[in-house]
Structures are given as structure tokens and as C-alpha cells.
Amino acid sequence: MDKLKQLESFVSVATRGSLTAAARAEGVAPAIMGRRLDALEGRLGVKLLVRTTRRISLTHEGSAFLEDCQRLLVDVANAEASVSAGGVKASGHLRITAPAGFGRRHVAPLIPRFREAHADVTISLNLSDRVVDLAGEGFDCAVRVGDMPDSSLVSVRMADNRRMCVAAPDYLKRHGTPQHPTELARFDCLTLSSDASQTRGWAFRVPRNARGRQHESVLTDAQVDGDYEVIHLKPGGPLDCSDGQVLHDWCIKGYGIAWRSIWEVEAEIAAGQLVPLLQDFDAPPNGIYAVFPQRKHLPLRMRLWIDFLKHNYAQPEFWAGVPTERR
């Protein structure tokens, strides 16, 4: 029990950014929260938080541990609900939001199936590529793709999101095939316009000190990852668009090279319409997350929805478009 309380206190302080705010939410003195954090760091033998009189920030280890703790606490709540709810049925209304492209393919088809098992739950789905303010706009849960910024929201990682460069065979026949990421500067690259996402550019993993110096004008930054570094490039081209589906269509028609998530291009690669490029340099995956406001007790409908997403997204056949077993 003490260990669980320490984890809960750590998550509360980390997401609220303040000992005082976390203590106020639980109804205890800030000194008690401080002692719990001290005990947790002492037990783990690692510094999780940097505390000053002005602010609290996560260390590198603390950021990684926070995500694990949030997932663990959700799992504990789900386990308790599975035995304590007994014959209680989920009911009420769920408001869910997701990115437009991903939501159409991998959220919307699941919602009718979820209702088959939980007929007393009604659901509204909002598809939007803007970052929705969950609490401010009254949403219960968001499905988000990509790196998660520091936030007071709880995020549960559901699956990996791999990204890769692709092009149509006809384009490669006419223009050749890049052998290294920095060669992209001489190709037509189909990019999201500046008011869209991917602000850091396209990510690649290359051996340290061997990224190549040619065309480094497209290099924006690099992060060390062991014997490799993750570089971010901003290649250009004659066409850009704020809509990912348009880039997808242009790529299939042979207008250039695009950097897309595997869930967007898997079917076209299998059909031979697109060819994966630079696979030796694929960046580490980011994540697909369920995100929801910090709450002490999640409604049963929310716990069941998150468990339903986790179950489906954990199945390889789901991403291949094969119906998975209903649950």
C-alpha cells in the first residue's frame, strides 16, 4: 500500500507541477507529499524530480517513469473495477476525439463494436487534427498519435507508431532512389505545410559521426541514441499541403516522396502501389496514446473503452485490416 501511495503521489505532483497543488487535491500537507517522494526516490535509488522553490521539473528518468506509473495506475483501477463492479453495467455518454486520418481508419470502426458489448453507452466521436482541450471542451478521452508533451493529462501508450519514407514505383523509376536521408534534398518531397504538424521535420536514425555531410542544409537537429543519433530533416519540394490524405494521394500518383506512418501506407505497400525507402534509417517509433483528464475515479464506461482500445491495438491483425475477436 505504501508503494502504491508513493506512485500515486509522484504522478499527482508530476502532472500538477506543484507539491502544494498535489497536496491540496488529496487533502494532506505538502510535507507529507514531499516525504512520499523522498521515500520513492530513496527506494529506487534515482532522482525523479528536480525541486526548487519556484518549480518542479522531471528528470530524464522521471519522465520515463511517469508514463509507466500512469499506465500501472490505470491497470490497477481496471482490475479493481472488474471485481468490484459485479453486475453493474456501463452506461452514460462518452465524448471521444481523435486525429482525422487515424480516427477514420482506426477509431471509428471500433465504436459500433464497443456498443455491441455495452448497449447502454452512447458515444460522440469528434475527428479533428487540432489539439483539442479535453477538459475545456468537455471530452472524456482523446486518441493521439506522436510524441506526448508534458501535460496534466494522463496518457496510456496503446501501440507503437512507426514512420517511414515511401514513393510510387513510377516516381523512383524516373528520379532514382535515395540511399541516405541527407540525399532527400535533391528529390521532390511532399511535406505538410508550416501550419500543420511535423514542425521538427522528418526523423531518421543514423550511425553517430556518419550521417554524411552532403546536403546538411536540410538538417534541423540531432539527438544522441547510443551508437546512433536521431536526426531531423526538413526536405522541401514543389508541393506541400496541410492535409495528410492529400499528401498520401499525391504520393501514390507519383508526385514525390512522402514521410508517413505505417498505418497510413501499409495496404498500399502490400499492393505494390508504394515502395518503402531508407528503411535502414527508420527512426525509433513514437506512440499511439489514449489521453484523458486526471481523475481519481474513472467512470466504468471509460475504463472499458480504454481496455477495449488496448486489446484491439495489441493485435497485429488489427493493423492489417483483419477483424479481431470481439471483446
Beta strands, then each sheet from edge to edge (+ up, - down):
strand 1: 49-51
strand 2: 56-58
strand 3: 92-98
strand 4: 121-127
strand 5: 141-145
strand 6: 154-161
strand 7: 163-167
strand 8: 189-192
strand 9: 202-207
strand 10: 219-225
strand 11: 228-233
strand 12: 240-241
strand 13: 257-261
strand 14: 275-277
strand 15: 286-292
sheet 1: 1+ 2-
sheet 2: 4+ 3+ 5+ 15- 6+
sheet 3: 12+ 8+ 13+ 7- 14+
sheet 4: 9+ 11- 10+
end
